């Protein structure tokens, strides 16, 4: 009987095609253990390295998000609302303990600001108290201006109203009677004396006299209104002209000042003695202005300054002693002044040197 072929250990343990290799339930997965061990080791290394860096550099911890630092997880809007609520709860004035922590100068400035704020609050309260009266006065002023009521007419109306209010009808009637008569003549209730005479003589009828009286009064009122309007326009034009002239004078004064200052700085650079003459030049300028008038331009002002400087220079020149040429003093040997002859010998040269040394 032939021997049967025997299977090797590899053949007996190799799986068939399509089958999964069998694993023992008691055998641990080596690859899984090595992977978890590697992750644990790297995680510990990463955390310890991060902690070491944060401890060495505190700025890294401060750069973390706000939610991670405070642990609240609040949104920026909530944080801002919380801050505004805290600011609203703060008292207006600092406490004595807070003032005690300030320096002496800072404490004085804070106290000064608090006093100013207290004064402004009092002034604001006063202005709010008189605001209704101010608005009423402004309304009355606007009404009088819009209706062309003068100050005298307004005061007369108030006096008549006060007289009627206190029962003084005589004063009231005496005040309103001229206006009542004027209204009756305009409405035709009565006629002026001259027209009554015309009607009495038969030169015109009553109706014609009434119409003529109304027309004459309309012409007088129109002429009066025209004259008042012209006067207002004239006053406005005069005010505008005066304001414009004032602005022009201010502009010219500034221009003259700047130009004269520039001229004076230029003169100081070229004349070292100008500092001593400056006061005299300025006083002389006023004298020149009185002679020639107020400068009308910057060039005119420079000419006045130049004339003042010229006069001051002439005055200083007359005060200074006159310069004279110096002459040689006679020597002890009785030699007269004049040119020294050229020495011909050594003895003459020594003699000249000695005489020169004695001078």
C-alpha positions as CSV (number, residue, x, y, z in Angstrom):
1,X,0.0,0.0,0.0
2,X,1.5,3.3,-1.1
3,X,2.2,6.0,1.4
4,X,-0.4,8.8,1.5
5,X,0.9,12.3,1.0
6,X,1.2,14.3,4.2
7,X,0.4,18.1,4.5
8,X,2.8,20.5,5.8
9,X,2.0,22.9,8.6
10,X,1.8,25.8,6.2
11,X,-0.7,24.0,4.1
12,X,-2.9,23.0,7.0
13,X,-3.1,26.6,8.4
14,X,-3.5,28.5,5.1
15,X,-7.1,29.6,4.5
16,X,-9.0,28.7,1.4
17,X,-9.7,31.3,-1.2
18,X,-12.5,33.7,-0.2
19,X,-12.2,32.9,3.5
20,X,-11.1,35.2,6.3
21,X,-8.2,34.1,8.3
22,X,-9.2,32.8,11.6
23,X,-8.1,34.6,14.7
24,X,-8.1,33.5,18.2
25,X,-10.4,35.3,20.6
26,X,-7.7,35.3,23.2
27,X,-5.0,36.7,21.0
28,X,-4.8,40.6,21.2
29,X,-4.5,42.8,18.1
30,X,-0.9,43.9,18.1
31,X,-1.4,46.6,15.5
32,X,-4.2,48.2,17.5
33,X,-2.2,48.2,20.7
34,X,0.8,49.8,19.0
35,X,-1.4,52.5,17.4
36,X,-3.2,53.4,20.6
37,X,0.1,53.5,22.5
38,X,1.6,55.8,19.9
39,X,-1.4,58.2,20.0
40,X,-1.3,58.3,23.8
41,X,2.4,59.0,23.8
42,X,2.2,61.8,21.1
43,X,-0.8,63.4,22.9
44,X,1.0,63.5,26.2
45,X,4.0,65.0,24.5
46,X,1.9,67.6,22.7
47,X,0.1,68.7,25.8
48,X,3.2,68.9,27.9
49,X,4.9,70.9,25.1
50,X,2.0,73.4,24.8
51,X,1.8,73.9,28.6
52,X,5.5,74.5,28.7
53,X,5.3,77.1,25.9
54,X,2.3,78.8,27.5
55,X,4.1,79.0,30.8
56,X,7.1,80.5,29.1
57,X,5.1,83.0,26.9
58,X,2.0,84.3,28.8
59,X,0.9,86.2,25.7
60,X,-0.2,83.0,24.1
61,X,-2.7,82.4,26.9
62,X,-4.1,86.0,26.6
63,X,-4.6,85.5,22.9
64,X,-7.1,82.8,23.4
65,X,-10.8,83.6,22.6
66,X,-12.8,85.4,25.2
67,X,-15.2,82.5,25.5
68,X,-12.3,80.1,26.4
69,X,-10.7,82.5,29.0
70,X,-13.8,83.4,31.0
71,X,-15.6,80.2,30.2
72,X,-18.9,82.0,29.8
73,X,-19.3,81.7,26.0
74,X,-21.1,85.0,25.8
75,X,-21.4,86.8,22.5
76,X,-19.8,90.2,21.9
77,X,-23.2,91.9,22.0
78,X,-24.0,90.4,25.4
79,X,-20.6,91.4,26.7
80,X,-21.1,95.0,25.4
81,X,-24.6,95.1,26.9
82,X,-23.2,93.9,30.2
83,X,-20.5,96.6,30.1
84,X,-23.0,99.4,29.4
85,X,-25.1,98.2,32.3
86,X,-22.2,98.3,34.6
87,X,-21.3,101.9,33.4
88,X,-24.9,103.0,34.0
89,X,-24.7,101.7,37.6
90,X,-21.6,103.9,38.3
91,X,-22.2,107.0,40.4
92,X,-21.8,110.4,38.8
93,X,-19.3,111.6,41.4
94,X,-16.2,109.8,42.6
95,X,-16.1,108.5,46.1
96,X,-13.8,110.0,48.7
97,X,-11.8,106.8,48.7
98,X,-11.2,107.2,44.9
99,X,-10.2,110.9,45.3
100,X,-7.8,109.9,48.1
101,X,-5.9,107.6,45.6
102,X,-5.3,110.5,43.2
103,X,-2.4,112.8,43.4
104,X,-2.8,116.3,44.7
105,X,-2.8,118.0,41.3
106,X,-5.1,115.4,39.8
107,X,-7.5,115.7,42.8
108,X,-7.6,119.5,42.2
109,X,-8.4,119.1,38.5
110,X,-11.1,116.5,39.2
111,X,-12.6,118.8,41.9
112,X,-12.5,121.7,39.4
113,X,-14.3,119.7,36.7
114,X,-16.9,118.6,39.2
115,X,-17.6,122.2,40.2
116,X,-17.8,123.3,36.6
117,X,-20.2,120.4,35.8
118,X,-22.3,121.4,38.9
119,X,-22.4,125.1,37.7
120,X,-23.4,124.0,34.1
121,X,-26.2,121.8,35.5
122,X,-27.5,124.7,37.5
123,X,-27.3,127.0,34.5
124,X,-29.0,124.4,32.4
125,X,-31.8,124.1,34.9
126,X,-32.2,127.9,35.0
127,X,-32.4,128.1,31.2
128,X,-35.0,125.3,31.1
129,X,-37.0,127.2,33.7
130,X,-37.1,130.4,31.6
131,X,-37.5,128.6,28.3
132,X,-41.3,129.0,28.2
133,X,-41.0,132.8,28.9
134,X,-38.4,133.1,26.2
135,X,-40.5,131.3,23.7
136,X,-43.5,133.5,24.5
137,X,-41.4,136.6,24.1
138,X,-40.0,135.4,20.8
139,X,-43.5,134.7,19.6
140,X,-44.6,138.3,20.5
141,X,-41.5,139.8,18.8
142,X,-42.2,137.8,15.7
143,X,-45.8,138.9,15.6
144,X,-44.9,142.6,16.0
145,X,-42.2,142.3,13.3
146,X,-44.5,140.5,10.8
147,X,-47.3,143.0,11.3
148,X,-45.1,146.1,11.3
149,X,-46.2,147.2,14.8
150,X,-43.8,149.7,16.4
151,X,-42.7,149.6,20.0
152,X,-44.7,152.8,20.8
153,X,-47.9,151.3,19.3
154,X,-47.5,148.1,21.3
155,X,-46.9,150.0,24.6
156,X,-49.9,152.2,23.9
157,X,-52.1,149.2,23.3
158,X,-51.0,147.6,26.5
159,X,-51.7,150.8,28.5
160,X,-55.2,151.0,27.0
161,X,-55.9,147.4,27.8
162,X,-54.6,147.9,31.4
163,X,-56.8,151.0,31.8
164,X,-59.9,149.1,30.6
165,X,-59.1,146.2,32.8
166,X,-58.9,148.4,36.0
167,X,-62.0,150.3,35.0
168,X,-60.4,153.6,34.0
169,X,-62.7,154.2,31.0
170,X,-61.8,157.9,30.7
171,X,-58.2,157.1,30.0
172,X,-59.3,154.3,27.7
173,X,-61.7,156.5,25.8
174,X,-59.1,159.3,25.4
175,X,-56.7,156.8,24.0
176,X,-58.9,155.0,21.5
177,X,-61.0,158.1,20.5
178,X,-58.5,159.3,17.7
179,X,-58.5,155.8,16.2
180,X,-62.3,155.4,16.4
181,X,-62.7,158.8,14.6
182,X,-60.2,157.7,12.0
183,X,-62.1,154.4,11.4
184,X,-65.5,156.3,11.2
185,X,-64.1,158.7,8.5
186,X,-62.7,155.7,6.5
187,X,-65.9,153.7,6.8
188,X,-68.1,156.7,5.9
189,X,-69.8,156.9,9.3
190,X,-68.7,160.5,9.5
191,X,-66.9,162.9,7.2
192,X,-63.8,165.0,7.8
193,X,-64.6,168.7,8.5
194,X,-63.3,169.9,5.0
195,X,-65.6,167.4,3.2
196,X,-68.5,168.3,5.4
197,X,-68.1,171.9,4.3
198,X,-68.0,170.8,0.6
199,X,-71.2,168.8,1.1
200,X,-72.8,171.7,2.9
201,X,-72.0,174.1,0.0
202,X,-73.3,171.6,-2.5
203,X,-70.0,171.0,-4.3
204,X,-70.3,167.2,-3.9
205,X,-72.7,164.7,-2.6
206,X,-72.4,162.7,0.6
207,X,-71.6,159.5,-1.3
208,X,-68.9,161.3,-3.3
209,X,-67.4,162.8,-0.1
210,X,-67.3,159.4,1.5
211,X,-65.6,157.8,-1.5
212,X,-63.1,160.7,-1.7
213,X,-62.3,160.4,2.1
214,X,-61.6,156.7,1.8
215,X,-59.4,157.2,-1.3
216,X,-57.5,160.0,0.3
217,X,-56.9,157.9,3.4
218,X,-55.7,155.0,1.3
219,X,-53.2,157.2,-0.5
220,X,-51.9,158.5,2.8
221,X,-51.5,155.0,4.2
222,X,-49.7,153.8,1.1
223,X,-47.3,156.7,1.1
224,X,-46.6,156.1,4.8
225,X,-46.0,152.4,4.2
226,X,-43.7,153.2,1.3
227,X,-41.6,155.7,3.4
228,X,-41.3,153.2,6.2
229,X,-40.2,150.5,3.8
230,X,-37.6,152.8,2.3
231,X,-36.3,153.7,5.7
232,X,-36.0,150.0,6.6
233,X,-34.1,149.3,3.4
234,X,-31.9,152.3,4.0
235,X,-31.1,151.1,7.6
236,X,-30.3,147.6,6.3
237,X,-28.0,149.0,3.6
238,X,-26.2,151.2,6.1
239,X,-25.7,148.2,8.5
240,X,-24.4,146.1,5.7
241,X,-22.0,148.8,4.5
242,X,-20.8,149.4,8.0
243,X,-20.2,145.7,8.6
244,X,-18.4,145.4,5.3
245,X,-16.2,148.4,6.0
246,X,-15.3,147.0,9.4
247,X,-14.3,143.7,7.8
248,X,-12.2,145.5,5.3
249,X,-10.5,147.6,8.0
250,X,-9.7,144.5,10.0
251,X,-8.2,142.8,6.9
252,X,-6.1,145.9,6.1
253,X,-4.9,146.1,9.7
254,X,-3.8,142.5,9.7
255,X,-2.1,142.9,6.3
256,X,-0.3,146.1,7.4
257,X,0.9,144.4,10.6
258,X,2.3,141.4,8.8
259,X,4.0,143.5,6.1
260,X,5.6,145.9,8.6
261,X,6.7,143.0,10.7
262,X,8.4,141.3,7.7
263,X,10.0,144.6,6.8
264,X,11.3,145.1,10.3
265,X,12.7,141.5,10.4
266,X,14.6,142.2,7.1
267,X,16.0,145.5,8.5
268,X,17.2,143.8,11.7
269,X,19.2,141.4,9.6
270,X,20.9,144.2,7.7
271,X,21.2,146.7,10.5
272,X,22.8,145.4,13.7
273,X,21.9,148.6,15.6
274,X,18.2,148.4,14.8
275,X,17.4,146.8,18.1
276,X,18.5,149.9,19.9
277,X,16.6,152.1,17.5
278,X,13.4,150.1,17.4
279,X,11.5,152.0,20.0
280,X,12.4,155.3,18.4
281,X,11.4,154.0,15.0
282,X,8.0,152.9,16.3
283,X,7.4,156.3,18.0
284,X,8.4,158.1,14.8
285,X,6.0,156.0,12.8
286,X,3.0,157.6,14.7
287,X,4.3,161.0,13.9
288,X,4.6,160.1,10.2
289,X,1.1,158.7,10.3
290,X,-0.3,161.9,11.8
291,X,1.4,163.8,9.0
292,X,0.6,161.6,6.0
293,X,-2.6,159.9,7.2
294,X,-3.5,156.3,8.0
295,X,-1.9,153.8,5.6
296,X,-4.3,152.8,2.9
297,X,-2.3,149.8,1.8
298,X,0.6,147.6,2.8
299,X,3.0,149.4,0.5
300,X,1.9,152.7,2.0
301,X,2.7,151.3,5.5
302,X,6.1,150.2,4.4
303,X,6.9,153.7,3.0
304,X,5.8,155.2,6.4
305,X,8.1,152.8,8.2
306,X,11.0,153.6,5.9
307,X,10.5,157.3,6.4
308,X,10.5,156.8,10.2
309,X,13.7,154.8,10.0
310,X,15.3,157.5,7.8
311,X,14.5,160.2,10.4
312,X,15.8,158.1,13.3
313,X,19.0,157.4,11.4
314,X,19.6,161.1,10.8
315,X,18.9,161.8,14.5
316,X,21.4,159.2,15.6
317,X,23.9,160.4,13.1
318,X,23.7,163.9,14.5
319,X,24.2,162.6,18.1
320,X,27.2,160.5,17.3
321,X,30.6,162.2,17.6
322,X,32.3,163.2,14.3
323,X,35.1,161.0,13.3
324,X,38.5,162.7,12.8
325,X,41.6,161.3,11.3
326,X,44.3,160.4,13.9
327,X,47.7,162.0,13.6
328,X,51.0,160.9,15.1
329,X,52.0,162.4,18.4
330,X,55.4,164.1,18.4
331,X,58.2,162.0,19.8
332,X,60.4,163.0,22.7
333,X,63.2,163.8,20.3
334,X,61.3,166.6,18.8
335,X,60.7,164.9,15.4
336,X,57.8,166.5,13.5
337,X,54.9,164.5,12.1
338,X,55.2,163.3,8.7
339,X,56.5,160.4,6.7
340,X,59.6,158.7,8.2
341,X,62.5,158.7,5.7
342,X,63.8,155.4,4.7
343,X,66.8,154.4,6.8
344,X,70.0,154.2,4.8
345,X,72.3,152.6,7.3
346,X,71.9,150.0,10.1
347,X,72.2,152.8,12.7
348,X,69.4,154.7,11.1
349,X,67.2,151.5,11.1
350,X,67.9,151.0,14.9
351,X,67.1,154.6,15.6
352,X,63.7,154.4,13.7
353,X,62.8,151.2,15.5
354,X,63.5,152.8,18.9
355,X,61.4,155.9,18.1
356,X,58.6,153.8,16.9
357,X,58.6,151.8,20.1
358,X,58.4,155.0,22.2
359,X,55.3,156.3,20.3
